Amino acid sequence: MDKKIEEKKTTSFKRRIWVPACPTCDCGCTDEDDKENVETLTFEIPGVDKDKIHLDVTKDRVRMIAHRNAETDYISEYMFSCTATLDKEPTANYNNGILTLEVPVECPDPYKDAQRLKIN
């Protein structure tokens, strides 16, 4: 008599925590011609080892995945307000649970040739 042993399948779910990017942009809005245009993103991801953070940057967005532990990942995606200039290397720093990403961007002034309206 053959007895069938049923294997108990367990499914484990990984918790993914969405982390909003806190952006600031220094888009050269002043008259200083030598000012570099940089978009800075800050992510709060406590409890993550630096080598467990993955950043993928394209000319128009960034994706961040940070593996906290076997059960938890932090994730985020952000679309830049200007085009990233990837020939100038973006920089990332992680300190005490705060990840800061600085991405050089090209932000031409959209109002450079705008017509100023007279208000009556």
Rosetta constraint file for C-alpha pairs under 8 A:
AtomPair CA 13 CA 71 HARMONIC 7.24 0.50
AtomPair CA 14 CA 70 HARMONIC 7.36 0.50
AtomPair CA 14 CA 71 HARMONIC 4.77 0.50
AtomPair CA 14 CA 72 HARMONIC 5.72 0.50
AtomPair CA 14 CA 73 HARMONIC 7.34 0.50
AtomPair CA 15 CA 71 HARMONIC 5.77 0.50
AtomPair CA 15 CA 72 HARMONIC 4.71 0.50
AtomPair CA 15 CA 73 HARMONIC 6.34 0.50
AtomPair CA 16 CA 72 HARMONIC 5.75 0.50
AtomPair CA 16 CA 73 HARMONIC 4.82 0.50
AtomPair CA 16 CA 74 HARMONIC 5.72 0.50
AtomPair CA 16 CA 75 HARMONIC 6.67 0.50
AtomPair CA 17 CA 72 HARMONIC 7.31 0.50
AtomPair CA 17 CA 73 HARMONIC 6.16 0.50
AtomPair CA 17 CA 74 HARMONIC 4.76 0.50
AtomPair CA 17 CA 75 HARMONIC 6.12 0.50
AtomPair CA 18 CA 74 HARMONIC 5.95 0.50
AtomPair CA 18 CA 75 HARMONIC 5.10 0.50
AtomPair CA 18 CA 76 HARMONIC 5.78 0.50
AtomPair CA 19 CA 43 HARMONIC 6.67 0.50
AtomPair CA 19 CA 44 HARMONIC 7.09 0.50
AtomPair CA 19 CA 45 HARMONIC 7.66 0.50
AtomPair CA 19 CA 74 HARMONIC 6.31 0.50
AtomPair CA 19 CA 75 HARMONIC 5.89 0.50
AtomPair CA 19 CA 76 HARMONIC 5.35 0.50
AtomPair CA 20 CA 43 HARMONIC 6.88 0.50
AtomPair CA 20 CA 76 HARMONIC 6.30 0.50
AtomPair CA 21 CA 41 HARMONIC 5.81 0.50
AtomPair CA 21 CA 42 HARMONIC 5.70 0.50
AtomPair CA 21 CA 43 HARMONIC 5.44 0.50
AtomPair CA 21 CA 76 HARMONIC 7.02 0.50
AtomPair CA 21 CA 77 HARMONIC 7.69 0.50
AtomPair CA 21 CA 78 HARMONIC 6.70 0.50
AtomPair CA 22 CA 41 HARMONIC 5.52 0.50
AtomPair CA 22 CA 42 HARMONIC 5.06 0.50
AtomPair CA 22 CA 43 HARMONIC 6.59 0.50
AtomPair CA 23 CA 39 HARMONIC 7.07 0.50
AtomPair CA 23 CA 40 HARMONIC 5.68 0.50
AtomPair CA 23 CA 41 HARMONIC 4.52 0.50
AtomPair CA 23 CA 42 HARMONIC 6.46 0.50
AtomPair CA 24 CA 39 HARMONIC 6.02 0.50
AtomPair CA 24 CA 40 HARMONIC 5.24 0.50
AtomPair CA 24 CA 41 HARMONIC 6.52 0.50
AtomPair CA 25 CA 37 HARMONIC 7.74 0.50
AtomPair CA 25 CA 38 HARMONIC 6.05 0.50
AtomPair CA 25 CA 39 HARMONIC 4.34 0.50
AtomPair CA 25 CA 40 HARMONIC 5.99 0.50
AtomPair CA 26 CA 36 HARMONIC 7.87 0.50
AtomPair CA 26 CA 37 HARMONIC 5.64 0.50
AtomPair CA 26 CA 38 HARMONIC 5.38 0.50
AtomPair CA 26 CA 39 HARMONIC 6.21 0.50
AtomPair CA 27 CA 36 HARMONIC 7.55 0.50
AtomPair CA 27 CA 37 HARMONIC 4.59 0.50
AtomPair CA 27 CA 38 HARMONIC 6.27 0.50
AtomPair CA 27 CA 39 HARMONIC 7.43 0.50
AtomPair CA 27 CA 105 HARMONIC 7.76 0.50
AtomPair CA 27 CA 106 HARMONIC 7.98 0.50
AtomPair CA 27 CA 107 HARMONIC 6.17 0.50
AtomPair CA 28 CA 32 HARMONIC 7.21 0.50
AtomPair CA 28 CA 33 HARMONIC 7.72 0.50
AtomPair CA 28 CA 35 HARMONIC 5.81 0.50
AtomPair CA 28 CA 36 HARMONIC 6.58 0.50
AtomPair CA 28 CA 37 HARMONIC 5.52 0.50
AtomPair CA 28 CA 107 HARMONIC 7.90 0.50
AtomPair CA 36 CA 104 HARMONIC 7.38 0.50
AtomPair CA 37 CA 104 HARMONIC 5.75 0.50
AtomPair CA 37 CA 105 HARMONIC 5.40 0.50
AtomPair CA 37 CA 106 HARMONIC 6.39 0.50
AtomPair CA 37 CA 107 HARMONIC 7.01 0.50
AtomPair CA 38 CA 102 HARMONIC 6.30 0.50
AtomPair CA 38 CA 103 HARMONIC 5.47 0.50
AtomPair CA 38 CA 104 HARMONIC 4.37 0.50
AtomPair CA 38 CA 105 HARMONIC 5.44 0.50
AtomPair CA 39 CA 80 HARMONIC 7.64 0.50
AtomPair CA 39 CA 102 HARMONIC 5.77 0.50
AtomPair CA 39 CA 103 HARMONIC 5.24 0.50
AtomPair CA 39 CA 104 HARMONIC 6.34 0.50
AtomPair CA 39 CA 105 HARMONIC 6.50 0.50
AtomPair CA 40 CA 100 HARMONIC 6.95 0.50
AtomPair CA 40 CA 101 HARMONIC 5.60 0.50
AtomPair CA 40 CA 102 HARMONIC 4.45 0.50
AtomPair CA 40 CA 103 HARMONIC 6.34 0.50
AtomPair CA 41 CA 100 HARMONIC 5.71 0.50
AtomPair CA 41 CA 101 HARMONIC 5.10 0.50
AtomPair CA 41 CA 102 HARMONIC 6.49 0.50
AtomPair CA 42 CA 98 HARMONIC 6.85 0.50
AtomPair CA 42 CA 99 HARMONIC 5.66 0.50
AtomPair CA 42 CA 100 HARMONIC 4.56 0.50
AtomPair CA 42 CA 101 HARMONIC 6.43 0.50
AtomPair CA 43 CA 98 HARMONIC 5.81 0.50
AtomPair CA 43 CA 99 HARMONIC 5.06 0.50
AtomPair CA 43 CA 100 HARMONIC 6.51 0.50
AtomPair CA 44 CA 97 HARMONIC 5.89 0.50
AtomPair CA 44 CA 98 HARMONIC 4.80 0.50
AtomPair CA 44 CA 99 HARMONIC 6.40 0.50
AtomPair CA 45 CA 66 HARMONIC 7.54 0.50
AtomPair CA 45 CA 74 HARMONIC 6.79 0.50
AtomPair CA 45 CA 97 HARMONIC 5.04 0.50
AtomPair CA 45 CA 98 HARMONIC 6.05 0.50
AtomPair CA 45 CA 99 HARMONIC 7.06 0.50
AtomPair CA 46 CA 96 HARMONIC 7.09 0.50
AtomPair CA 46 CA 97 HARMONIC 3.97 0.50
AtomPair CA 46 CA 98 HARMONIC 7.05 0.50
AtomPair CA 47 CA 68 HARMONIC 6.05 0.50
AtomPair CA 47 CA 97 HARMONIC 6.39 0.50
AtomPair CA 48 CA 52 HARMONIC 6.66 0.50
AtomPair CA 48 CA 53 HARMONIC 7.49 0.50
AtomPair CA 48 CA 66 HARMONIC 6.77 0.50
AtomPair CA 48 CA 67 HARMONIC 6.53 0.50
AtomPair CA 48 CA 68 HARMONIC 4.69 0.50
AtomPair CA 48 CA 69 HARMONIC 7.82 0.50
AtomPair CA 48 CA 97 HARMONIC 6.95 0.50
AtomPair CA 49 CA 53 HARMONIC 7.25 0.50
AtomPair CA 49 CA 68 HARMONIC 7.26 0.50
AtomPair CA 50 CA 94 HARMONIC 6.71 0.50
AtomPair CA 52 CA 66 HARMONIC 5.68 0.50
AtomPair CA 52 CA 67 HARMONIC 5.37 0.50
AtomPair CA 52 CA 68 HARMONIC 7.40 0.50
AtomPair CA 53 CA 64 HARMONIC 7.22 0.50
AtomPair CA 53 CA 65 HARMONIC 5.98 0.50
AtomPair CA 53 CA 66 HARMONIC 4.27 0.50
AtomPair CA 53 CA 67 HARMONIC 6.53 0.50
AtomPair CA 54 CA 63 HARMONIC 7.99 0.50
AtomPair CA 54 CA 64 HARMONIC 5.71 0.50
AtomPair CA 54 CA 65 HARMONIC 5.21 0.50
AtomPair CA 54 CA 66 HARMONIC 6.09 0.50
AtomPair CA 55 CA 62 HARMONIC 6.93 0.50
AtomPair CA 55 CA 63 HARMONIC 5.73 0.50
AtomPair CA 55 CA 64 HARMONIC 4.72 0.50
AtomPair CA 55 CA 65 HARMONIC 6.70 0.50
AtomPair CA 56 CA 62 HARMONIC 5.59 0.50
AtomPair CA 56 CA 63 HARMONIC 5.19 0.50
AtomPair CA 56 CA 64 HARMONIC 6.66 0.50
AtomPair CA 57 CA 61 HARMONIC 6.04 0.50
AtomPair CA 57 CA 62 HARMONIC 4.45 0.50
AtomPair CA 57 CA 63 HARMONIC 6.61 0.50
AtomPair CA 58 CA 62 HARMONIC 6.29 0.50
AtomPair CA 58 CA 84 HARMONIC 7.26 0.50
AtomPair CA 58 CA 86 HARMONIC 7.58 0.50
AtomPair CA 59 CA 83 HARMONIC 5.52 0.50
AtomPair CA 59 CA 84 HARMONIC 4.53 0.50
AtomPair CA 59 CA 85 HARMONIC 6.60 0.50
AtomPair CA 59 CA 86 HARMONIC 6.69 0.50
AtomPair CA 60 CA 79 HARMONIC 5.81 0.50
AtomPair CA 60 CA 80 HARMONIC 5.36 0.50
AtomPair CA 60 CA 81 HARMONIC 7.89 0.50
AtomPair CA 60 CA 82 HARMONIC 7.19 0.50
AtomPair CA 60 CA 83 HARMONIC 5.55 0.50
AtomPair CA 60 CA 84 HARMONIC 6.13 0.50
AtomPair CA 61 CA 77 HARMONIC 7.14 0.50
AtomPair CA 61 CA 78 HARMONIC 5.49 0.50
AtomPair CA 61 CA 79 HARMONIC 4.20 0.50
AtomPair CA 61 CA 80 HARMONIC 5.41 0.50
AtomPair CA 62 CA 77 HARMONIC 5.62 0.50
AtomPair CA 62 CA 78 HARMONIC 5.38 0.50
AtomPair CA 62 CA 79 HARMONIC 6.58 0.50
AtomPair CA 62 CA 80 HARMONIC 7.80 0.50
AtomPair CA 63 CA 75 HARMONIC 7.58 0.50
AtomPair CA 63 CA 76 HARMONIC 5.78 0.50
AtomPair CA 63 CA 77 HARMONIC 4.41 0.50
AtomPair CA 63 CA 78 HARMONIC 6.65 0.50
AtomPair CA 64 CA 74 HARMONIC 7.80 0.50
AtomPair CA 64 CA 75 HARMONIC 5.56 0.50
AtomPair CA 64 CA 76 HARMONIC 5.13 0.50
AtomPair CA 64 CA 77 HARMONIC 6.28 0.50
AtomPair CA 65 CA 73 HARMONIC 6.78 0.50
AtomPair CA 65 CA 74 HARMONIC 5.71 0.50
AtomPair CA 65 CA 75 HARMONIC 4.56 0.50
AtomPair CA 65 CA 76 HARMONIC 6.66 0.50
AtomPair CA 66 CA 73 HARMONIC 5.56 0.50
AtomPair CA 66 CA 74 HARMONIC 5.02 0.50
AtomPair CA 66 CA 75 HARMONIC 6.44 0.50
AtomPair CA 67 CA 72 HARMONIC 6.47 0.50
AtomPair CA 67 CA 73 HARMONIC 4.54 0.50
AtomPair CA 67 CA 74 HARMONIC 6.48 0.50
AtomPair CA 68 CA 72 HARMONIC 5.50 0.50
AtomPair CA 68 CA 73 HARMONIC 5.49 0.50
AtomPair CA 68 CA 74 HARMONIC 7.15 0.50
AtomPair CA 69 CA 73 HARMONIC 7.09 0.50
AtomPair CA 80 CA 84 HARMONIC 7.35 0.50
AtomPair CA 82 CA 105 HARMONIC 5.96 0.50
AtomPair CA 82 CA 106 HARMONIC 6.08 0.50
AtomPair CA 82 CA 107 HARMONIC 5.45 0.50
AtomPair CA 83 CA 105 HARMONIC 5.39 0.50
AtomPair CA 83 CA 106 HARMONIC 5.43 0.50
AtomPair CA 83 CA 107 HARMONIC 6.95 0.50
AtomPair CA 84 CA 103 HARMONIC 6.49 0.50
AtomPair CA 84 CA 104 HARMONIC 5.80 0.50
AtomPair CA 84 CA 105 HARMONIC 4.15 0.50
AtomPair CA 84 CA 106 HARMONIC 6.24 0.50
AtomPair CA 85 CA 103 HARMONIC 7.70 0.50
AtomPair CA 85 CA 104 HARMONIC 5.62 0.50
AtomPair CA 85 CA 105 HARMONIC 5.20 0.50
AtomPair CA 85 CA 106 HARMONIC 6.34 0.50
AtomPair CA 86 CA 90 HARMONIC 7.00 0.50
AtomPair CA 86 CA 104 HARMONIC 7.33 0.50
AtomPair CA 88 CA 104 HARMONIC 6.49 0.50
AtomPair CA 89 CA 103 HARMONIC 7.47 0.50
AtomPair CA 89 CA 104 HARMONIC 7.51 0.50
AtomPair CA 90 CA 101 HARMONIC 7.14 0.50
AtomPair CA 90 CA 102 HARMONIC 5.59 0.50
AtomPair CA 90 CA 103 HARMONIC 4.48 0.50
AtomPair CA 90 CA 104 HARMONIC 6.31 0.50
AtomPair CA 91 CA 101 HARMONIC 5.74 0.50
AtomPair CA 91 CA 102 HARMONIC 5.24 0.50
AtomPair CA 91 CA 103 HARMONIC 6.68 0.50
AtomPair CA 92 CA 99 HARMONIC 7.00 0.50
AtomPair CA 92 CA 100 HARMONIC 5.58 0.50
AtomPair CA 92 CA 101 HARMONIC 4.38 0.50
AtomPair CA 92 CA 102 HARMONIC 6.38 0.50
AtomPair CA 93 CA 99 HARMONIC 5.73 0.50
AtomPair CA 93 CA 100 HARMONIC 5.25 0.50
AtomPair CA 93 CA 101 HARMONIC 6.59 0.50
AtomPair CA 94 CA 98 HARMONIC 5.62 0.50
AtomPair CA 94 CA 99 HARMONIC 4.40 0.50
AtomPair CA 94 CA 100 HARMONIC 6.38 0.50
AtomPair CA 95 CA 99 HARMONIC 6.64 0.50
AtomPair CA 110 CA 114 HARMONIC 7.84 0.50
